Amino acid sequence: MTIPFVDIAIIGGGPGGLALAQGLKKNGIDAAVFERDPVRADYVQGFRMRIRQRGIDALKANLPTHLFDAFIDTLGLAPTENLVLDEQFNRIDGAGNGSGEPEDTHIEKSVSRITLRQILLSGLDGIFHPGKCFERYENLRDGTVVAHFADGTAVRASLLVGADGAGSKVRRQLLPELGSIDTGVRRLAGKITLEDAARYGISPLLTDFNTHIRPRDGRTLMITSHRVDPAAYARHGLIGAEDPGHRDIPGFHFNNTTSYAWWNTAYEAGELGPDEVLEHLDGAALLDALLARIARWDERILKLIRHTDPSTVAFLKVKSSTPGAVWQTGPVTLLGDAIHAMTYFRALGGNTALYDTGLLVPELVAARRQGKPLLAAVQDYENAMRDHGYEAVRSSLSAMQRNIGAGRPLKAEAAPQRFREHT
């Protein structure tokens, strides 16, 4: 059997994998993306992504001008002002929620993950291959690598890039001892359209600001919004429109054209109920569990939770990678959540994956256009990626501890290096 060859094989069609493919295409480097799912319909895909300078810079470098312009033009607007209230709706003056760490967020910018995927897929015909479930790779004596897929097909490449998310099969083979961490934090999040918020009389203090409800005895509730401009969407064809792959999914969660308010809150394991119970509750039942927990809060806050679309609510265990792994450079490398998955606190994950592509593409250009040895290029990428990626993991873990412990200390507050539970 003849195995087809591609110079750079990318496993995983998330933002990192697709941005890498765009950057390689832009520079005339042969690449292919292999993605298991024809449509991204995981829970997180229905939410926005906060935009940071590192993400913007990587997209500007990797995308052709017309697609980067579409990205900028279709960004949603997020609130620019912060507000801190207690659970009885009293303003807490001087209660800044900053961490004191350097902050590069463009606070007014957010992007629908669905719209971002539409942009990143544009022009990748013949490069993006959905329905390809990666199984394993095989190193060959000539220094190339073969990726094997569940359908019995295979592809040979000079470099295999694992961009296949926190559960990466590529990472499991490359670094079999490296597990993920269950942080012991459990998250609930939900959305309500701004139209529904107005109809139900939700206070503008909960829709027009980045609002933190900081109870005297309890866990913080964060609320923000994502406002879209239909006129901007109309200028870019299918970019920003509804994704037809989500058509048969009930509820509002995967709607891509409507402005909404979004909230999230997190508790320690067991505080809202046993994991084995919460994992099987639907959105409406999860809302009931949260409402029972915060029943003494001000009615204006409870109303927001009560009218949240249940299709947008799910129970998530907050996990993280273990920072610090080092390996010998070879024809297989990792990118994004595949190597430095992190908590959602500080909104670093997606931007850090994009930043990885901004590091890797120039190295591969140097290897293919300027005579730099490929393994030297990959090693330089890996060293830079580890420096910034592992720092982002540590930063998000620290932010999680500050946030969850804002109302009262965690039962067993642990520094990142003390985490032990692997899954």
TAJOGI-V467474 format. One record per pair of residues at least 24 apart in sequence whose ideal C-beta (glycine too) atoms are under 8 Angstrom apart, sorted by sequence separation. I is the first residue (numbers start at 1). J is the second residue. D is the distance in Angstrom with one decimal. If there is no record, write none. Layout:
# TAJOGI-V467474
i->{I & I}
j->{J & J}
d->{D & D}
This chain:
# TAJOGI-V467474
i->{6 & 7 & 8 & 10 & 13 & 51 & 233 & 286 & 319 & 6 & 9 & 265 & 318 & 335 & 359 & 360 & 6 & 14 & 267 & 283 & 284 & 287 & 318 & 359 & 13 & 80 & 230 & 283 & 286 & 333 & 48 & 50 & 79 & 80 & 282 & 283 & 286 & 78 & 79 & 228 & 283 & 284 & 286 & 356 & 48 & 78 & 134 & 228 & 283 & 77 & 78 & 194 & 228 & 283 & 77 & 78 & 227 & 251 & 76 & 77 & 136 & 137 & 194 & 226 & 355 & 356 & 15 & 75 & 76 & 135 & 225 & 226 & 281 & 75 & 76 & 134 & 225 & 26 & 75 & 76 & 134 & 137 & 225 & 226 & 279 & 352 & 26 & 74 & 136 & 224 & 225 & 278 & 352 & 23 & 26 & 74 & 223 & 224 & 19 & 23 & 223 & 224 & 19 & 22 & 23 & 71 & 223 & 352 & 22 & 74 & 222 & 263 & 20 & 22 & 221 & 222 & 263 & 275 & 19 & 221 & 222 & 261 & 349 & 19 & 221 & 331 & 348 & 22 & 71 & 74 & 220 & 263 & 330 & 333 & 340 & 219 & 220 & 329 & 339 & 340 & 346 & 219 & 348 & 349 & 71 & 219 & 269 & 330 & 333 & 348 & 70 & 329 & 333 & 340 & 346 & 54 & 56 & 329 & 335 & 339 & 340 & 342 & 346 & 53 & 342 & 345 & 52 & 67 & 70 & 219 & 266 & 340 & 341 & 344 & 345 & 52 & 53 & 329 & 340 & 343 & 346 & 51 & 52 & 207 & 342 & 343 & 345 & 50 & 51 & 67 & 206 & 327 & 342 & 345 & 63 & 67 & 253 & 343 & 63 & 252 & 343 & 51 & 251 & 253 & 345 & 50 & 51 & 64 & 193 & 202 & 251 & 252 & 253 & 50 & 51 & 251 & 252 & 326 & 49 & 191 & 250 & 251 & 325 & 48 & 49 & 191 & 193 & 249 & 48 & 49 & 195 & 48 & 49 & 194 & 195 & 197 & 48 & 193 & 194 & 47 & 193 & 194 & 323 & 324 & 46 & 49 & 193 & 194 & 323 & 45 & 46 & 192 & 323 & 44 & 45 & 191 & 192 & 191 & 323 & 191 & 323 & 45 & 190 & 191 & 321 & 40 & 189 & 190 & 221 & 320 & 40 & 189 & 190 & 189 & 218 & 188 & 189 & 218 & 320 & 40 & 187 & 188 & 320 & 187 & 188 & 187 & 188 & 215 & 186 & 221 & 264 & 185 & 186 & 223 & 185 & 186 & 215 & 318 & 185 & 186 & 184 & 185 & 188 & 213 & 184 & 186 & 186 & 213 & 186 & 33 & 38 & 186 & 35 & 37 & 38 & 190 & 323 & 33 & 35 & 36 & 37 & 206 & 32 & 33 & 34 & 35 & 36 & 205 & 206 & 31 & 32 & 33 & 35 & 36 & 320 & 32 & 35 & 36 & 190 & 203 & 322 & 15 & 22 & 25 & 34 & 36 & 188 & 202 & 206 & 18 & 21 & 25 & 320 & 34 & 322 & 15 & 19 & 22 & 202 & 15 & 18 & 22 & 25 & 188 & 201 & 202 & 18 & 21 & 107 & 200 & 319 & 15 & 202 & 18 & 21 & 21 & 197 & 200 & 18 & 197 & 196 & 192 & 34 & 196 & 89 & 112 & 13 & 34 & 97 & 190 & 192 & 89 & 110 & 112 & 192 & 193 & 13 & 95 & 122 & 191 & 192 & 190 & 191 & 95 & 190 & 85 & 118 & 119 & 190 & 192 & 34 & 118 & 191 & 83 & 92 & 118 & 190 & 11 & 32 & 118 & 189 & 190 & 115 & 189 & 115 & 118 & 188 & 189 & 83 & 85 & 87 & 117 & 188 & 81 & 82 & 83 & 84 & 85 & 86 & 188 & 189 & 36 & 81 & 82 & 83 & 84 & 85 & 86 & 87 & 112 & 187 & 188 & 79 & 81 & 82 & 83 & 85 & 86 & 87 & 114 & 186 & 187 & 79 & 82 & 84 & 86 & 186 & 187 & 79 & 87 & 186 & 187 & 78 & 114 & 185 & 186 & 185 & 266 & 182 & 183 & 9 & 11 & 183 & 268 & 182 & 183 & 266 & 267 & 9 & 181 & 266 & 5 & 180 & 181 & 114 & 180 & 181 & 20 & 115 & 180 & 181 & 47 & 114 & 180 & 268 & 3 & 20 & 178 & 179 & 268 & 17 & 47 & 112 & 178 & 46 & 79 & 9 & 17 & 78 & 79 & 16 & 17 & 78 & 178 & 9 & 78 & 6 & 8 & 11 & 14 & 77 & 78 & 5 & 6 & 7 & 8 & 9 & 11 & 12 & 14 & 76 & 77 & 175 & 3 & 4 & 5 & 6 & 7 & 8 & 9 & 10 & 11 & 12 & 14 & 76 & 3 & 4 & 5 & 7 & 9 & 11 & 12 & 76 & 77 & 175 & 3 & 8 & 10 & 11 & 12 & 76 & 166 & 174 & 74 & 74 & 166 & 12 & 11 & 187 & 11 & 74 & 174 & 185 & 11 & 73 & 74 & 174 & 183 & 180 & 73 & 74 & 170 & 73 & 171 & 170 & 74 & 70 & 74 & 168 & 171 & 170 & 171 & 70 & 168 & 162 & 168 & 160 & 161 & 162 & 163 & 165 & 166 & 168 & 159 & 160 & 161 & 162 & 163 & 165 & 166 & 158 & 159 & 160 & 161 & 162 & 163 & 165 & 157 & 159 & 161 & 164 & 163 & 166 & 162 & 165 & 162 & 48 & 76 & 220 & 220 & 219 & 145 & 220 & 144 & 145 & 219 & 220 & 143 & 219 & 218 & 163 & 217 & 218 & 139 & 216 & 217 & 139 & 214 & 215 & 139 & 214 & 137 & 161 & 39 & 41 & 41 & 159 & 39 & 38 & 39 & 46 & 87 & 41 & 46 & 45 & 87 & 88 & 89 & 43 & 87 & 88 & 87 & 89 & 89 & 41 & 48 & 87 & 183 & 47 & 159 & 185 & 158 & 183 & 159 & 185 & 184 & 184 & 183 & 113 & 184 & 181 & 182 & 181 & 182 & 181 & 182 & 105 & 180 & 179 & 180 & 179 & 99 & 46 & 43 & 43 & 101 & 52 & 55 & 59 & 62 & 52 & 55 & 58 & 62 & 50 & 54 & 58 & 61 & 49 & 54 & 57 & 58 & 52 & 55 & 58 & 62 & 99 & 51 & 54 & 55 & 58 & 61 & 99 & 49 & 50 & 54 & 57 & 61 & 49 & 99 & 54 & 20 & 17 & 16 & 17 & 16 & 15 & 16 & 14 & 14 & 12 & 12 & 19 & 23 & 27 & 15 & 19 & 23 & 29 & 20 & 29 & 16 & 20 & 23 & 24 & 27 & 15 & 16 & 19 & 23 & 27 & 14 & 15 & 29 & 16 & 20 & 24 & 16 & 20 & 27 & 27 & 8 & 7}
j->{30 & 31 & 32 & 34 & 37 & 75 & 257 & 310 & 343 & 31 & 34 & 290 & 343 & 360 & 384 & 385 & 32 & 40 & 293 & 309 & 310 & 313 & 344 & 385 & 40 & 107 & 257 & 310 & 313 & 360 & 76 & 78 & 107 & 108 & 310 & 311 & 314 & 107 & 108 & 257 & 312 & 313 & 315 & 385 & 78 & 108 & 164 & 258 & 313 & 108 & 109 & 225 & 259 & 314 & 109 & 110 & 259 & 283 & 109 & 110 & 169 & 170 & 227 & 259 & 388 & 389 & 49 & 109 & 110 & 169 & 259 & 260 & 315 & 110 & 111 & 169 & 260 & 62 & 111 & 112 & 170 & 173 & 261 & 262 & 315 & 388 & 63 & 111 & 173 & 261 & 262 & 315 & 389 & 61 & 64 & 112 & 261 & 262 & 58 & 62 & 262 & 263 & 59 & 62 & 63 & 111 & 263 & 392 & 63 & 115 & 263 & 304 & 62 & 64 & 263 & 264 & 305 & 317 & 62 & 264 & 265 & 304 & 392 & 63 & 265 & 375 & 392 & 67 & 116 & 119 & 265 & 308 & 375 & 378 & 385 & 265 & 266 & 375 & 385 & 386 & 392 & 266 & 395 & 396 & 119 & 267 & 317 & 378 & 381 & 396 & 119 & 378 & 382 & 389 & 395 & 104 & 106 & 379 & 385 & 389 & 390 & 392 & 396 & 104 & 393 & 396 & 104 & 119 & 122 & 271 & 318 & 392 & 393 & 396 & 397 & 105 & 106 & 382 & 393 & 396 & 399 & 105 & 106 & 261 & 396 & 397 & 399 & 105 & 106 & 122 & 261 & 382 & 397 & 400 & 119 & 123 & 309 & 399 & 120 & 309 & 400 & 109 & 309 & 311 & 403 & 109 & 110 & 123 & 252 & 261 & 310 & 311 & 312 & 110 & 111 & 311 & 312 & 386 & 110 & 252 & 311 & 312 & 386 & 110 & 111 & 253 & 255 & 311 & 111 & 112 & 258 & 112 & 113 & 258 & 259 & 261 & 113 & 258 & 259 & 113 & 259 & 260 & 389 & 390 & 113 & 116 & 260 & 261 & 390 & 113 & 114 & 260 & 391 & 113 & 114 & 260 & 261 & 261 & 393 & 262 & 394 & 117 & 262 & 263 & 393 & 113 & 262 & 263 & 294 & 393 & 114 & 263 & 264 & 264 & 293 & 264 & 265 & 294 & 396 & 117 & 264 & 265 & 397 & 265 & 266 & 266 & 267 & 294 & 266 & 301 & 344 & 266 & 267 & 304 & 267 & 268 & 297 & 400 & 268 & 269 & 268 & 269 & 272 & 297 & 269 & 271 & 272 & 301 & 275 & 124 & 130 & 278 & 128 & 130 & 131 & 283 & 416 & 127 & 129 & 130 & 131 & 300 & 127 & 128 & 129 & 130 & 131 & 300 & 301 & 127 & 128 & 129 & 131 & 132 & 416 & 129 & 132 & 133 & 287 & 300 & 419 & 113 & 120 & 123 & 132 & 134 & 286 & 300 & 304 & 117 & 120 & 124 & 419 & 134 & 422 & 116 & 120 & 123 & 303 & 117 & 120 & 124 & 127 & 290 & 303 & 304 & 121 & 124 & 210 & 303 & 423 & 120 & 307 & 124 & 127 & 128 & 304 & 307 & 128 & 307 & 307 & 304 & 147 & 309 & 203 & 226 & 128 & 149 & 212 & 305 & 307 & 205 & 226 & 228 & 308 & 309 & 130 & 212 & 239 & 308 & 309 & 308 & 309 & 214 & 309 & 205 & 238 & 239 & 310 & 312 & 155 & 239 & 312 & 205 & 214 & 240 & 312 & 134 & 155 & 241 & 312 & 313 & 239 & 313 & 240 & 243 & 313 & 314 & 209 & 211 & 213 & 243 & 314 & 208 & 209 & 210 & 211 & 212 & 213 & 315 & 316 & 164 & 209 & 210 & 211 & 212 & 213 & 214 & 215 & 240 & 315 & 316 & 208 & 210 & 211 & 212 & 214 & 215 & 216 & 243 & 315 & 316 & 209 & 212 & 214 & 216 & 316 & 317 & 210 & 218 & 317 & 318 & 210 & 246 & 317 & 318 & 318 & 400 & 317 & 318 & 145 & 147 & 319 & 404 & 319 & 320 & 403 & 404 & 147 & 319 & 404 & 144 & 319 & 320 & 254 & 320 & 321 & 161 & 256 & 321 & 322 & 189 & 256 & 322 & 410 & 146 & 163 & 321 & 322 & 411 & 161 & 191 & 256 & 322 & 191 & 224 & 155 & 163 & 224 & 225 & 163 & 164 & 225 & 325 & 157 & 226 & 155 & 157 & 160 & 163 & 226 & 227 & 155 & 156 & 157 & 158 & 159 & 161 & 162 & 164 & 226 & 227 & 325 & 154 & 155 & 156 & 157 & 158 & 159 & 160 & 161 & 162 & 163 & 165 & 227 & 155 & 156 & 157 & 159 & 161 & 163 & 164 & 228 & 229 & 327 & 156 & 161 & 163 & 164 & 165 & 229 & 319 & 327 & 228 & 229 & 321 & 168 & 168 & 344 & 169 & 232 & 332 & 343 & 170 & 232 & 233 & 334 & 343 & 341 & 235 & 236 & 332 & 236 & 334 & 334 & 239 & 236 & 240 & 334 & 338 & 338 & 339 & 239 & 337 & 332 & 338 & 331 & 332 & 333 & 334 & 336 & 337 & 339 & 331 & 332 & 333 & 334 & 335 & 337 & 338 & 331 & 332 & 333 & 334 & 335 & 336 & 338 & 331 & 333 & 335 & 338 & 338 & 341 & 338 & 341 & 339 & 226 & 259 & 403 & 404 & 404 & 331 & 406 & 331 & 332 & 406 & 407 & 331 & 407 & 407 & 353 & 407 & 408 & 330 & 407 & 408 & 331 & 406 & 407 & 332 & 407 & 332 & 360 & 243 & 245 & 246 & 364 & 245 & 245 & 246 & 253 & 294 & 249 & 254 & 254 & 296 & 297 & 298 & 253 & 297 & 298 & 298 & 300 & 301 & 254 & 262 & 301 & 397 & 262 & 374 & 400 & 374 & 400 & 378 & 404 & 410 & 412 & 419 & 350 & 421 & 419 & 421 & 421 & 422 & 422 & 423 & 347 & 422 & 422 & 423 & 423 & 346 & 312 & 314 & 316 & 395 & 347 & 350 & 354 & 357 & 348 & 351 & 354 & 358 & 347 & 351 & 355 & 358 & 347 & 352 & 355 & 356 & 351 & 354 & 357 & 361 & 398 & 351 & 354 & 355 & 358 & 361 & 399 & 350 & 351 & 355 & 358 & 362 & 351 & 402 & 358 & 335 & 335 & 335 & 336 & 336 & 336 & 337 & 336 & 337 & 336 & 338 & 353 & 357 & 361 & 350 & 354 & 358 & 364 & 356 & 365 & 353 & 357 & 360 & 361 & 364 & 353 & 354 & 357 & 361 & 365 & 353 & 354 & 368 & 356 & 360 & 364 & 357 & 361 & 368 & 369 & 364 & 368}
d->{5.7 & 6.6 & 7.6 & 6.9 & 7.9 & 6.8 & 6.7 & 7.9 & 7.7 & 6.6 & 6.8 & 7.1 & 5.2 & 6.6 & 5.0 & 7.5 & 4.5 & 7.6 & 7.8 & 7.7 & 4.2 & 5.8 & 7.1 & 5.7 & 7.7 & 5.6 & 6.4 & 3.3 & 5.1 & 7.8 & 6.1 & 7.2 & 7.8 & 5.0 & 6.7 & 5.9 & 7.2 & 6.5 & 7.8 & 6.4 & 6.9 & 7.8 & 5.8 & 5.4 & 7.7 & 5.7 & 6.5 & 7.0 & 3.6 & 6.0 & 6.7 & 6.7 & 5.4 & 6.7 & 7.7 & 4.5 & 4.3 & 8.0 & 7.6 & 7.5 & 7.4 & 6.9 & 7.2 & 6.5 & 6.5 & 6.9 & 7.9 & 5.0 & 4.6 & 7.2 & 6.9 & 5.9 & 6.8 & 6.8 & 6.4 & 5.4 & 6.6 & 6.3 & 5.5 & 6.4 & 6.9 & 6.3 & 4.6 & 6.4 & 6.0 & 7.0 & 7.3 & 7.5 & 6.0 & 7.3 & 6.6 & 4.6 & 5.9 & 6.6 & 6.1 & 8.0 & 6.3 & 5.8 & 6.4 & 3.3 & 7.2 & 7.9 & 6.5 & 4.8 & 7.9 & 7.2 & 4.5 & 4.7 & 5.5 & 5.5 & 6.5 & 6.8 & 7.4 & 7.7 & 6.0 & 5.6 & 7.4 & 7.2 & 5.1 & 7.7 & 7.1 & 7.3 & 7.8 & 7.7 & 4.5 & 7.8 & 4.5 & 7.4 & 7.3 & 7.7 & 6.8 & 7.4 & 7.2 & 5.4 & 7.8 & 5.8 & 7.9 & 5.5 & 7.4 & 8.0 & 7.9 & 6.3 & 6.7 & 7.6 & 5.3 & 5.2 & 7.9 & 8.0 & 7.0 & 5.5 & 5.8 & 5.4 & 6.1 & 3.6 & 5.9 & 6.6 & 7.1 & 4.1 & 7.4 & 6.5 & 6.1 & 5.9 & 5.0 & 4.4 & 4.6 & 5.0 & 5.0 & 5.5 & 7.9 & 7.5 & 6.6 & 6.4 & 7.7 & 7.5 & 7.8 & 5.3 & 6.9 & 6.1 & 5.2 & 4.5 & 4.5 & 7.4 & 6.7 & 4.6 & 4.1 & 6.2 & 3.9 & 6.0 & 5.1 & 5.6 & 6.7 & 8.0 & 7.4 & 4.3 & 7.4 & 7.2 & 7.0 & 7.5 & 8.0 & 4.4 & 4.7 & 4.1 & 5.8 & 4.7 & 5.7 & 7.6 & 6.2 & 7.2 & 6.5 & 7.4 & 7.1 & 5.9 & 4.3 & 5.5 & 5.9 & 2.2 & 6.1 & 7.1 & 6.6 & 6.6 & 6.2 & 6.8 & 7.9 & 4.3 & 5.3 & 6.8 & 7.9 & 8.0 & 6.4 & 7.9 & 7.4 & 5.7 & 5.4 & 7.9 & 7.9 & 5.6 & 6.8 & 5.3 & 4.5 & 6.4 & 6.9 & 6.1 & 7.7 & 6.1 & 7.5 & 6.7 & 5.1 & 6.2 & 3.6 & 5.1 & 7.6 & 6.2 & 7.8 & 7.1 & 6.6 & 4.7 & 5.3 & 7.0 & 4.3 & 5.1 & 5.7 & 7.7 & 7.4 & 7.9 & 5.8 & 7.8 & 6.9 & 6.0 & 7.8 & 6.2 & 7.9 & 6.6 & 7.9 & 3.8 & 7.9 & 6.9 & 7.6 & 6.9 & 7.1 & 6.1 & 6.2 & 5.6 & 5.9 & 7.3 & 7.6 & 4.6 & 8.0 & 7.8 & 6.5 & 7.2 & 7.7 & 5.1 & 5.4 & 7.1 & 7.3 & 7.1 & 7.2 & 6.9 & 6.6 & 5.6 & 6.0 & 7.5 & 7.5 & 7.5 & 5.0 & 7.5 & 6.6 & 6.0 & 7.3 & 7.0 & 4.3 & 7.1 & 6.8 & 6.8 & 5.7 & 7.4 & 7.3 & 6.1 & 6.9 & 7.9 & 7.9 & 7.1 & 5.7 & 4.8 & 5.1 & 5.0 & 7.4 & 7.9 & 7.1 & 6.3 & 7.9 & 6.5 & 7.7 & 6.7 & 7.9 & 6.2 & 6.5 & 4.6 & 7.2 & 4.9 & 7.5 & 7.6 & 6.2 & 7.2 & 4.0 & 7.2 & 6.0 & 7.6 & 5.3 & 7.1 & 8.0 & 7.2 & 7.6 & 6.2 & 7.8 & 6.1 & 5.9 & 7.6 & 6.1 & 7.3 & 3.6 & 7.2 & 6.5 & 5.7 & 7.3 & 5.3 & 6.3 & 5.9 & 7.4 & 6.3 & 7.3 & 6.4 & 7.2 & 7.0 & 5.6 & 7.0 & 7.4 & 4.8 & 7.3 & 7.6 & 6.2 & 6.7 & 7.0 & 7.8 & 7.9 & 7.2 & 6.3 & 6.9 & 5.4 & 7.4 & 5.8 & 7.9 & 5.1 & 7.3 & 5.1 & 7.6 & 7.0 & 8.0 & 7.0 & 6.7 & 6.2 & 3.9 & 6.0 & 6.5 & 6.9 & 7.1 & 6.4 & 5.8 & 7.9 & 8.0 & 7.4 & 4.8 & 4.0 & 6.3 & 6.2 & 7.1 & 4.8 & 4.7 & 6.9 & 7.8 & 7.5 & 4.2 & 6.4 & 7.0 & 5.0 & 7.2 & 6.4 & 7.4 & 4.1 & 6.5 & 6.1 & 7.9 & 7.6 & 8.0 & 6.6 & 7.0 & 7.6 & 7.3 & 7.3 & 6.3 & 7.7 & 7.9 & 5.3 & 4.8 & 4.7 & 4.9 & 5.5 & 6.1 & 3.9 & 7.6 & 7.6 & 7.8 & 6.1 & 6.9 & 7.7 & 7.3 & 7.1 & 6.2 & 7.1 & 5.4 & 6.6 & 4.6 & 5.0 & 7.3 & 5.6 & 6.3 & 7.1 & 7.9 & 4.9 & 6.6 & 6.1 & 5.4 & 7.4 & 7.7 & 7.8 & 6.9 & 4.1 & 7.6 & 6.0 & 4.9 & 7.8 & 6.6 & 6.5 & 7.1 & 5.7 & 5.7 & 7.1 & 7.6 & 5.4 & 6.1 & 5.6 & 7.9 & 4.9 & 4.6 & 6.8 & 6.8 & 7.1 & 6.5 & 6.2 & 6.0 & 6.0 & 7.2 & 4.5 & 7.5 & 6.1 & 6.1 & 6.6 & 7.6 & 6.8 & 6.0 & 7.4 & 7.5 & 5.5 & 6.3 & 7.7 & 5.9 & 5.5 & 3.6 & 5.9 & 6.1 & 4.7 & 7.6 & 6.6 & 5.2 & 3.7 & 6.3 & 5.8 & 6.4 & 6.8 & 6.4 & 7.7 & 7.6 & 7.3 & 7.7 & 6.6 & 6.8 & 7.3 & 6.8 & 6.9 & 7.8 & 4.4 & 4.4 & 5.8 & 5.0 & 5.5 & 4.8 & 5.3 & 5.1 & 5.2 & 5.0 & 4.8 & 5.3 & 3.9 & 6.1 & 5.7 & 6.6 & 7.1 & 7.0 & 7.3 & 7.1 & 6.3 & 3.5 & 5.1 & 7.7 & 6.0 & 4.8 & 6.5 & 5.6 & 4.8 & 6.0 & 8.0 & 6.8 & 6.6 & 7.8 & 7.7 & 7.2 & 7.5 & 8.0 & 7.2 & 7.6 & 5.5 & 5.5 & 7.3 & 5.4 & 5.0 & 5.9 & 6.9 & 6.4 & 6.7 & 6.6 & 6.2 & 6.6 & 6.7 & 5.7 & 6.6 & 6.1 & 4.7 & 4.7 & 7.0 & 5.1 & 6.3 & 6.3 & 5.3 & 7.4 & 6.9 & 3.7 & 6.3 & 8.0 & 7.1 & 7.7 & 7.5 & 4.5 & 7.7 & 5.6 & 4.7 & 5.7 & 4.6 & 4.4 & 4.9 & 7.4 & 6.7 & 7.6 & 7.6 & 7.4 & 6.8 & 5.4 & 6.2 & 7.5 & 6.8 & 5.6 & 5.6 & 5.9 & 3.8 & 4.5 & 7.5 & 7.7 & 4.3 & 7.7 & 5.7 & 7.6 & 6.4 & 4.3 & 4.9 & 6.3 & 5.9 & 7.7 & 6.4 & 6.1 & 5.4 & 4.6 & 7.5 & 6.0 & 7.5 & 7.0 & 7.1 & 6.1 & 6.5 & 5.7 & 5.2 & 7.6 & 6.8 & 6.1 & 7.4 & 7.1 & 7.1 & 6.4 & 7.6 & 3.2 & 6.9 & 7.0 & 4.0 & 7.1 & 6.4 & 4.9 & 7.2 & 7.3 & 7.3 & 4.1 & 7.8 & 4.3 & 5.1 & 6.4 & 5.6 & 6.8 & 6.9 & 7.0 & 6.9 & 7.2 & 6.6 & 6.7 & 6.1 & 6.3 & 6.5 & 6.6 & 5.9 & 7.8 & 7.5 & 7.0 & 7.7 & 7.7 & 4.6 & 4.8 & 6.5 & 8.0 & 6.7 & 5.7 & 7.2 & 6.6 & 3.2 & 5.6 & 6.3 & 7.7 & 6.6 & 4.9 & 7.1 & 6.4 & 7.4 & 6.8 & 6.2 & 5.8 & 7.5 & 3.7 & 4.2 & 6.9 & 4.0 & 5.2 & 5.3 & 5.4 & 7.2 & 7.1 & 7.7 & 7.9 & 4.4 & 4.4 & 5.4 & 6.1 & 7.5 & 7.1 & 7.0 & 6.7 & 3.4 & 6.9 & 6.0 & 4.7 & 7.6 & 4.2 & 6.1 & 7.9 & 7.6 & 6.5 & 7.5 & 6.6 & 7.2 & 5.1 & 7.6 & 3.5 & 7.6 & 7.6 & 6.8 & 7.5 & 7.9 & 7.0 & 7.8 & 5.7 & 6.7 & 5.5 & 5.4 & 7.8 & 6.0 & 7.9 & 7.1 & 3.5 & 4.4 & 8.0 & 6.4 & 7.8 & 5.7 & 6.5 & 4.4 & 3.7 & 5.0 & 7.1 & 6.0 & 5.4 & 6.0 & 6.3 & 6.6 & 5.9 & 6.7 & 7.9 & 7.4 & 6.6 & 7.4}
